[in-house]
Amino acid sequence: MRNLLLILFLLYGSISIYAILPVRCPSNLPIFCKCENQMEKFRVTCHNESNLNVILSSIDPEDTIDKLEIHNCVPKVKKLQVLPPMKVKSLTIDGCGIEEVDENAWNNVYLEL
């Protein structure tokens, strides 16, 4: 019984410590992306020759992104398909040649307000 209580105490303590640690920027972001760490989320800005699919696949769906900006995609994306699961407060996709958006494009995007 004493061992069980000790294990539960240690587990609770490690979860509490983990909860206050700042979120880290994804390590596999493309080199043309800049990431700023914040306490519980981060901001990502990608410019020039940004491959939309590469950027989106480098983001962990469990992370909360305060702001994601993607500018001047290469290759251009004519039709925005369904985006992968992500939690984002503000999303900007600009200069990427988007002419059409799939009706389900935003189904996996969870807006964190």
C-alpha positions as CSV (number, residue, x, y, z in Angstrom):
1,M,0.0,0.0,0.0
2,R,2.8,2.4,0.9
3,N,4.5,1.7,-2.4
4,L,1.3,2.4,-4.3
5,L,0.9,5.7,-2.6
6,L,4.5,6.6,-3.3
7,I,4.1,5.8,-7.0
8,L,0.9,7.8,-7.2
9,F,2.6,10.8,-5.5
10,L,5.6,10.6,-7.9
11,L,3.3,10.3,-10.9
12,Y,1.2,13.2,-9.8
13,G,4.3,15.3,-9.2
14,S,5.8,14.6,-12.6
15,I,2.5,15.4,-14.3
16,S,2.3,18.7,-12.5
17,I,5.8,19.6,-13.4
18,Y,5.2,18.7,-17.0
19,A,2.1,20.9,-17.2
20,I,4.1,24.0,-16.3
21,L,7.0,23.4,-18.7
22,P,6.9,25.6,-21.9
23,V,5.9,24.0,-25.2
24,R,8.9,23.6,-27.5
25,C,8.9,24.4,-31.2
26,P,8.7,21.4,-33.5
27,S,12.3,20.2,-34.2
28,N,11.4,19.1,-37.8
29,L,10.1,22.5,-39.1
30,P,11.5,23.4,-42.5
31,I,14.5,25.7,-42.5
32,F,12.5,28.6,-44.0
33,C,10.2,28.6,-41.0
34,K,10.7,30.7,-37.9
35,C,9.2,29.5,-34.6
36,E,8.8,31.5,-31.4
37,N,8.3,29.6,-28.1
38,Q,5.7,30.9,-25.7
39,M,4.6,29.4,-22.3
40,E,1.9,27.0,-23.5
41,K,2.0,27.5,-27.2
42,F,4.2,28.8,-30.0
43,R,4.0,30.9,-33.2
44,V,5.3,29.7,-36.6
45,T,5.9,31.9,-39.6
46,C,7.0,30.4,-43.0
47,H,8.1,32.6,-45.9
48,N,9.3,32.0,-49.5
49,E,9.3,28.5,-51.0
50,S,7.1,27.2,-48.2
51,N,5.8,23.7,-49.1
52,L,2.4,23.7,-47.4
53,N,2.2,19.9,-47.0
54,V,5.7,19.7,-45.5
55,I,4.9,22.5,-43.0
56,L,1.6,21.0,-41.9
57,S,3.0,17.5,-41.6
58,S,5.8,18.8,-39.2
59,I,3.3,20.0,-36.7
60,D,2.2,17.8,-33.8
61,P,-1.6,17.7,-33.6
62,E,-1.4,17.8,-29.8
63,D,0.5,21.1,-29.8
64,T,-1.4,24.4,-29.5
65,I,-0.3,27.0,-32.0
66,D,-1.0,30.6,-31.2
67,K,-0.4,31.8,-34.8
68,L,0.6,29.9,-37.9
69,E,1.5,32.0,-41.0
70,I,2.4,30.4,-44.3
71,H,3.4,32.8,-47.2
72,N,4.3,32.2,-50.8
73,C,3.9,28.4,-51.1
74,V,6.0,26.4,-53.6
75,P,4.5,24.5,-55.2
76,K,1.3,26.5,-55.5
77,V,-1.8,24.9,-54.2
78,K,-4.8,25.3,-56.5
79,K,-7.3,23.5,-54.2
80,L,-6.9,23.5,-50.5
81,Q,-7.7,19.9,-49.4
82,V,-8.6,18.7,-45.9
83,L,-6.0,19.9,-43.5
84,P,-4.4,17.5,-41.0
85,P,-5.5,17.6,-37.4
86,M,-4.1,20.7,-35.5
87,K,-4.9,23.1,-32.8
88,V,-4.5,26.7,-33.9
89,K,-5.8,30.1,-32.8
90,S,-4.9,32.0,-36.0
91,L,-4.1,30.6,-39.4
92,T,-2.9,32.6,-42.4
93,I,-2.2,31.0,-45.8
94,D,-1.2,33.8,-48.2
95,G,0.3,33.9,-51.7
96,C,-0.1,30.2,-52.2
97,G,-2.3,30.3,-55.3
98,I,-5.4,28.9,-53.6
99,E,-8.4,29.2,-56.0
100,E,-10.7,26.6,-54.4
101,V,-11.2,25.3,-50.8
102,D,-12.6,21.8,-50.2
103,E,-15.8,22.0,-48.2
104,N,-14.2,19.8,-45.5
105,A,-10.8,21.6,-45.4
106,W,-11.3,22.8,-41.8
107,N,-12.8,19.7,-40.3
108,N,-9.6,18.7,-38.5
109,V,-8.6,22.2,-37.4
110,Y,-9.5,22.9,-33.8
111,L,-9.6,26.6,-33.1
112,E,-8.1,27.3,-29.7
113,L,-9.6,30.5,-28.3
